[in-house]
Amino acid sequence: MLFILSFICLAVILYFSFDKQTLALLITKKHTQHLFFGFTALLFFLWSIQTHAYPGLNVHFVWLSACTLYLGPRLALFAGLFALLGNFVYLEENWHWYAIHYISGVFVPVMVTYLIYVAAFHKLPRNVFVYIFVCGFFSGAISIGCKMVLMAVFYMLSGLYSWDLVFDNYLILLVLLAFPEAMLNGMSMSIGIIYLPHWVRTFYDEAYLDDK
C-alpha cells in the first residue's frame, strides 16, 4: 500500500508541476536548456557517488537548493526526476522505491528551498548576503535534513528497519553532511550571482542590488 500511494503522489506532483509557460521557456531559451540538462547530468553524477550501511539508506549530497534557485522549482523537480531515473538504472535499484526516493529526495528539498526563498524574499532584508546565506547556505542544510528524516520515516513505516538501526546507521550521518551540503549550495549561489547572475532565475538585480 505504501508503494502504491507513493506512486499516486508522484503522479499528482508531476501533474501539478507541469506548466506550459515553463516548457516554452525551456524550448525557446538556449541558456535555460543548457542549465536544465547541465543540472540533470551533474545531479546524476553527484547522486551516483553514494554509500550506505544498509540497502536503501543511501547517503549522498543533494545540491537541490542551488538547482531550485537557478532553474526555479518546476524545472528543478523535472531535473531531479530524470537524474533519479538515471541513477536507478545505473545503480540497479529496486523500482518499488522510486517514487518514495523522489518524494523524499527531490520534491521535499525543492519545496523546502523554495519556501525558504519566498519567506526570505518577503520577510527579510533583500540583499546579496541574505540571499546567499539564507536561500543557499541555510536552505541547503535544512533540505538535506528533511530528505534524510523523511527517508528514514518511509523505511520504518515499511517495516524493513527499526528506529534504532535507522538512527545509528543513517540519521546520525546528518551531523556530518549538513555543513558540507550547506557550503556546496552556498558556494554555488555565490559563484552564480557574481559571474552569471542572468542564469539564476530567482535572483533579481532590482531587488537585491539596486538602491543598496
Long-range contacts (C-beta under 8 A, 24 or more apart in sequence): 2-100, 2-154, 2-157, 2-158, 3-96, 3-97, 3-99, 3-100, 6-99, 6-100, 6-103, 6-154, 7-98, 7-99, 9-99, 9-103, 10-98, 10-99, 10-102, 10-103, 13-77, 13-102, 13-103, 13-107, 14-77, 14-81, 17-73, 17-74, 17-77, 17-78, 18-74, 19-74, 22-72, 22-74, 22-75, 26-75, 31-198, 31-199, 32-71, 32-75, 35-70, 35-71, 35-199, 36-71, 36-75, 36-78, 36-79, 39-67, 39-70, 39-71, 39-76, 39-79, 39-83, 40-79, 40-82, 40-83, 41-83, 43-67, 43-79, 43-80, 43-83, 44-82, 44-83, 44-86, 44-87, 44-90, 47-83, 47-84, 47-87, 48-87, 48-90, 48-91, 53-169, 53-170, 54-161, 54-165, 54-169, 54-170, 55-94, 56-94, 56-97, 56-155, 56-160, 57-151, 57-152, 57-155, 57-161, 57-166, 57-169, 57-170, 59-170, 59-173, 59-177, 61-144, 61-177, 61-180, 61-181, 61-184, 62-105, 62-109, 62-140, 62-143, 62-144, 62-147, 62-181, 63-140, 63-181, 63-184, 63-185, 63-188, 64-106, 64-109, 64-110, 64-113, 64-143, 65-109, 65-113, 65-135, 65-136, 65-139, 65-140, 65-143, 65-185, 66-136, 66-140, 66-184, 66-185, 66-188, 66-189, 66-192, 67-110, 68-109, 68-110, 68-113, 68-114, 68-117, 68-202, 69-113, 69-117, 69-135, 69-136, 69-189, 69-192, 69-200, 69-201, 69-202, 69-203, 70-188, 70-192, 70-199, 70-200, 70-201, 70-202, 71-201, 72-201, 72-202, 73-110, 73-111, 73-113, 73-114, 76-110, 77-106, 77-107, 77-110, 80-105, 80-106, 80-107, 80-110, 81-106, 100-151, 100-154, 101-151, 103-150, 104-147, 104-150, 104-151, 104-154, 105-147, 105-151, 108-143, 108-146, 108-147, 108-150, 109-143, 109-144, 109-146, 109-147, 110-143, 112-139, 112-142, 112-143, 112-146, 113-139, 113-140, 113-143, 116-142, 117-202, 121-207, 126-207, 126-208, 127-208, 127-212, 128-193, 128-208, 128-209, 131-189, 131-193, 131-203, 131-208, 132-186, 132-189, 132-190, 132-193, 133-186, 135-189, 135-202, 136-182, 136-185, 136-186, 136-188, 136-189, 136-190, 137-182, 137-183, 137-185, 137-186, 138-182, 139-185, 140-181, 140-182, 140-183, 140-184, 140-185, 140-186, 141-178, 141-179, 141-181, 141-182, 143-181, 144-174, 144-177, 144-178, 144-181, 145-174, 145-178, 148-173, 148-174, 148-177, 149-174
